[in-house]
């Protein structure tokens, strides 16, 4: 009898064609669900932006002399002379073709603005996600079922989880940039400039993940398969890192997909603290200038990233846990 059969006794045999088709159908339904959620997010963002108080025409005219002719020309140029439902359908149609409109203030294509700023934000979000996962795995593996280590880790996790990311960033800047001068204060020209922003953004989320992961690992370490592996002479670290971690990963993967939205929104503030380029600075400038097409585009891109991560999390859960695949095949 192999170790894997002890660890996963309910693992089904290789599924036949019918269960595979059912599983593929479930994956397809989840992808369609992600598209529906994205459409709802686009609709809500459009309604919130275009029904907000304020006159868009006055914003576009600026300090020019306002005459009926100029107002009519601006409305016709930006499509504001059409009913709101027509503007909505037109925006959806243009959005499907990759056209997010033009910026009111810069009079340039919004898609180009986003493409020039989205990579620094994605890079910061991914780096913070790596920090969160690595921190959670290490601290959980070292402290699960260890009395004093668990108490120290719980105190540290509570401190990190309750500290806002911007305050963490200020503290890290004061210690490692202004005092020790180990890392640059601002910018995005080198990898070292990514370390402090990723830590300030990822540690608080990692603390939340660590609390969940340690609890699940402790349950796995008390399971019968862990006792059997110890009786076979398998080392404790192998049990923790190879077997218990796999059993504890499913709820953490689900939670990670949910926390991605927090990382993405936190990146907006973190970029301002560390003077980094990205969607954060673009969003703040657009909100202050009431540049509605840019604000709407940022909201849509953020929703798209969140929907993609949530959908990938659902699919990854099926790959991690064989019992879920068996349940999907039987349904």
Secondary structure by P-SEA (a helix, b strand, c coil): ccccccccccccccccaaaaaaaaaaaaaaaaaaaaaaaaaaaaaaaaaaaccccaaaaaaccccccaaaaaaaaaaacccccaaaaaaaaaaaaaaccccccccccccaaaaaaacaaaaaaaaaaaaaaaaaaaaaaaaaccccaaaaaaaaaaaaaaaaccaaaaaaaaaacccccccccccccccccccaaaaaaaacaaaaaaaaaaaaaaaaaaaacaaaaaaaaacccaaaaaccccccccaaaaaaaaaaaaaaaaaaaaaaaaaaccccaaaaaaaaaaacaaaaaaaaaaaaaaaaaaaaaaaaaaaaaacaaaaaaaaac
